[in-house]
Amino acid sequence: MKHQNKISAAYLFLTPALLAIFIFFLIPVAAALLMSFTDFDIYSLGNFSYARFVGLQNYIEIFKDPLFWQSLKNTFYFVIAGGPLSIAVSLAAALLLSSKLVKFKGIFRLVYFMPVVTTLVAVSILWRFIYHPRFGILNYLLGFIGVHPIDWLGNPHWAMPAIILMAVWKNFGYNMIIFIAGLQNIPEDLYEAANIEGASGWNKFKNITLPMLAPTTLFVSIITMIGYFQLFAEPYVMTQGGPLNSTLSIVLYMYQEGFRWWNMGYSAALAFILFFIILLISLIQLKLQKETAV
């Protein structure tokens, strides 16, 4: 009887949250999935009867669309180049702030975390000035070592690396806090035993720190990958997807189709393709982690 009462109490407390998830998440997702099989456009907003069921036509057109493949290539470039770099910088910062040699750790943690809580649009606008080809501070500093001014956001070869650099600076503080928490959970006895054995700093990092941080690294890798696949605000504010579509991401392309050209059915299909790409890569990461652990 007591067990049944506990179950009833649990359902009672869970019901408001589950109801909110059902109304504000599951229903919109189901509606978007249904929309992806229609030609829903601006006229359908006024009268749903104008939306026609087209089956898999949107998905077929997407895979024939050169802009989709361009945006997919750009997104993978951003994830593959920016993701590992962001994780490496986060881990390096966490190791630095966990070191006994560093003083005023609280101040450094605050400073490194401030970009995370700063509005992304404001950060993007600020970095547009930093990257300015004539008046930007980056080109000014490069001039001291003899590097000629670079049109960072106007050159197709430099635009995506410039956005990656900005995104790493903006996001590394969040992962740094997670890595610091992971480092604090490593038993100090392991390092003391390694010191007794005369292990070098590199050997301690390779044989103790990295293996003990494996679960934390997996978590950070997955959330970073998911976040970077949703690249939108940076190219939207800084380049509008240019130059020559070199910074056009899948989410930006989805936005353009849905809210600029009002091809909402097509845009919804793009959203679900992105969802399945993220799901597939997340499952692969989990499988690789399990095999490595074994």
Secondary structure, 3 states (H helix, E strand, C coil): CHHHHHHHHHHHHHHHHHHHHHHHHHHHHHHHHHHCCECCCHHHHHCHHHCCECCCHHHHHHHHCHHHHHHHHHHHHHHHHHHHHHHHHHHHHHHHHHCCCCCCHHHHHHHHHHHHHCCHHHHHHHHHHHCCCCCCHHHHHHHCCCCCCCCCCCCCCCHHHHHHHHHHHHHHHHHHHHHHHHHHCCCHHHHHHHHHCCCCHHHHHHHHHHHHCHHHHHHHHHHHHHHHHCCCHHHHHHCCCCCCCCCCCHHHHHHHHHHHCCCHHHHHHHHHHHHHHHHHHHHHHHHHHHHHHC
